[in-house]
Amino acid sequence: MAASGGYRNGTHKGNTKVDRLGSLGSATKSSSLKSKPSPASPAASGLRRNSTGSVGGAKDDAGVPGRVRVAVRLRPRNAEELVADADFADCVELQPELKRLKLRKNNWDTDTYEFDEVLTEFASQKRVYEVVAKPVVESVLDGYNGTVMAYGQTGTGKTYTLGRLGEEDTAARGIMVRALEDIFAEISPETDSVSVSYLQLYMETIQDLLDPTNDNISIVEDPKTGDVSLPGATLVEIRDQQSFVEMLRLGEAHRFAANTKLNTESSRSHAILMVHVKRSVKGRDSTLSSENGNSSLMVKTFKPPVVRKGKLVVVDLAGSERIDKSGSEGHTLEEAKSINLSLSALGKCINALAENSAHVPVRDSKLTRLLRDSFGGTARTSLVVTIGPSPRHRGETSSTIMFGQRAMKVENMLKIKEEFDYKSLSRRLEIQLDKLIMEHERQQKVFDDEVERIAVEAQNRISETERNYADALEKERLKYQEDYMQSIKKLEEQWVMNQRKHGSERTTSGLKDDNFDKELNGAVPVASAAEKTAELKKLLQNEASLRAAAEEEINNLKSQVVQWKRLEAAGNAEILKLRKMLEDEAQRREKLEEEITILQSQLFQLSFEADETRRQLDRGGSGKVLGDLDSFMSQIRHSHLSDSGNGDKASMAKLFEQVGLQKILSLLEAEDADVRIHAVKVVANLAAEETNQKKIVEVGGLSSLLMLLRDSEDETIQRVAAGAIANLAMNETNQELIMSQGGISLLSITATHAEDPQTLRMVAGAIANLCGNDKLQIKLRGEGGIKALLGMVRCGHPDVLAQVARGIANFAKCESRASSQGTKNGRSLLIEDGALPWIVQNANNEASPIRRHIELALCHLAQHEVNAKDMISGGALWELVRISRDCSREDIRTLANRTLNSSPTFQSELRRLRI
């Protein structure tokens, strides 16, 4: 498609690429009645599938679960074709109502093909999005992976279909912009997130379009699940549509393009947009109800909420082209070769999947590795093939159509991506813990107030009873004393009256004569004495009755005193009971505080398990040494108990933030051996995550670990320190720092003195990681790294031998690469250090990891001709022959065959041996 000036994604450039659908032109279409039958529905295959379950709501229109949907889109004639092909009819005829396309073979004959959708040159961008991409976007929002890809000849409208920004005309927006509009319309900003990466595959190197300095991103595959990830790519969290459009504009400015005869700005790279959507699944949390007295408390279980992670991959493939038509030359020619090779590898993979072949060559190109999940994997895939109407390009149009036909036979097994959101659970547990603490403090305050009120009330009642008793007793005493005094006074008055009366009678009787005196003395005194006696008896009886009444009153008072004493004893018993209740409540409070401590420990345990799960899912790689989380939890618990003693009620998470990385590193030099062990285990755990490695190195953590390796005699510290160094050695920059600080010498010394297999495994893993650096080969060998690896085989433990074999394989691979690039001559350093006999001896080891690494090492050693004679004399040739015939892995078997066939020395020896 040639044009002198145009716009790409709505932005004017000097050398512009018109990868948009040109002006609509009229063309006469004719076809014969010959047609091909539509491709049959592909048979279900169990190969290369992670799941055999069906996916609700993810079925295509034809009723085949997970089949790749293919739509064909015709570009209208551009200005050049309107002039050059004015006398010729279009080479294709579309029948959109029948979903058919007819390809003209000549003036009389046509071939007919059926697709899932047939889009004419008049189809709008909105129609293309709804047919091709919208079902995939809906599946991504439901938690599935999805892929939308455009394939076709250069200049047929791939970039226009996928990446048009539509800033001048919103109706011209492409699939990328419309897909993000739908995603933002469906998600919740509070609970959901959208992250985007924008990459290009240029000359078999993956480059970051958002960070041009990041121009060699490696692909990481999970050996268990086969999932592919790009941990080195920039991942930007997007909040709104405008920021996404700005990001697309920035990425397009960094994409490679060139001027060819077919397109003024032809894309020279494959553009890949990755959109990661994380959505929370509502209504999946369960609750537990518990009642305490009259209050009911709803407590959520520890089951974490469920999140769904979908990934949308939009691939704008570079256009296939023929060199004679595009006129590419020089560097542009090399770019065209790389593009055609990657597209050819993609075609081979689709052919193998369509034919249910036992082997799919996904490793032939980085493009096929990146699209591993899109074809034959777990993603819902839609492919739009773009074609042009010009009869001059009928061959390219036919090739594009056949590519789409084969892709329709590929069937994927869709698989939902669900996992637990431990971080959300952690935040929820923190809130629940704060609520429980507040509720406990409130109830404790209410209880203390109630106990204080009861105690005050009891004391008041006792005081009032004592006062009433004392008042009543005093009143009775005064009453009886008053009655007693009155009685005494009456008796005295009566006695005086009786004395006076008796004296007067005596005086009167003395004046009478003697006879009369005798008579009176004989009768009257007797009568008066009897009356007096009777009166005294009466008084005595009254006094006795009064005394009996007083005694009875005293007895009543005594009984009242006894009753008050009993009430006082009951009050004392009630006070003792209240004191016992206070003690029981104090015990329950202590128990509740212990439960709170356990909850805090469980909270942090869940937090660390979440971080470990995320690292395993995101990193997807092996070889990293896992730390001992239990040790870190012990340290955290110890710190928490210390703070609790001082009254600090800070949460466990806040305590960890207060410790800080610098504080943890300072504990590596502590005098207490247990403190050093805990600290180095924490550093090893932190080093297992790539995001922490740079911080650890910047604050001197690597130097501290090497110091521990040099000075400590504790084998536990040496083992964990070596594991942390192995984690840091996964990074190329850290590898050079380890070597510059004498790390390989320290690791070699540690390997010489260590006896524990786990310590040797850690040391061997660290050296194996260093063996994979091309720049450090000579220095690593000079400081005894290879001899240290070979010395550790004395242990005989399978894990140690596997790490030794991995290190030898990495070293041999780097040597093979250096030899092929011409930067190394002479025999292999492994052979010079005597590694060949051990390699040959373990080439057929029963342990699969050891055998696989040794087989790779032999193949890499054999690729350099100068090693051939030593390998023949050492018996390695027989192992190479065995590997080429019996190896279970086809890639290693193929490498061994290619190595044997390309070596003249090996060929001569095989002919001599008649093999």
Buried (B, 14 or more C-beta within 10 A) or exposed (E): BBBEEBBBBBEEBEEBBBBBBBEEBEBEEEBBEEBBEBBEEBEBBEEBBEEEEEBEEBBBEEEBBBBBBBBBBBBBBBBBBBEBBEEBBBBBBBBBEEBBBBBBBEEEEBBBBBBBBBBEBEBEBBBBBEBBBBBBBBBBBBBBBBBBBBBBBBBBBBBBBBBBBBBEEEEBBBBBBBBBBBBBEBBEEEBBBBBBBBBBBBBEBBBBBBBEEBEEBEBBBBEEEBBBBBBBBBEBEBEEBEBBBEBBBBBBEBBBBBBBBBBBBBBBBBBBBBBBBBBBBEEEBEEEEEEEEEEEEEEBEEEBBBBBBBBBBBBBBBBBBBBEBBEBEEEBEEBBEBBBBBBEBBBBBBBBBBEBBEEBBBEBBBBBBBBBBBBBBBBBBBBBBBBBBBBBBBEBBBBBBBBBBBBBBBBBBBBBBEBBBBBBBBBBBBEBBEEBBEEBEEBBEEBEEEBEEBBEEBEEEBEEBEEEBEEBBEEBEEEBEEBEEEBEEEEEEEEEEBEEEEEEEEEEBEEEEEEEEEEBEEEEBEEBEEEEEEEEEEBEEEBEEBEEEBEEBEEEBEEBEEEBEEBBEEBEEBBEEBEEBBEEBEEEBEEBBEEBBEBBBBBBBBBBBBBBEBBBBBBBBEBBBEBBBEBBBBBBBEBBEEBBEEEEEEBBBEBBEEBEBEEBBBBBEEEEEEBBBBBBBBBBBBBBBBEBBEEBBEBBBBBBBBBBBBEBEBBBBBBBBBBBBBBBBBBEEBBBBBBEBBBBBBBBBBBEEBEBBBBBBBBBBBBBBBBBBBEBBEBBBEBBBBBBBBBBBEBEBBBBBBBBBBBBBBBBBBBBBBBEEEEBEEBBBBBEBEBBEBBBEBBBBEBEBBBBBBBBBBBBBBBBEBBBEBBBEBEBBBBBBBBBEEBEBEEBBEBBBBBBEEBEBBEEBBEEEEE
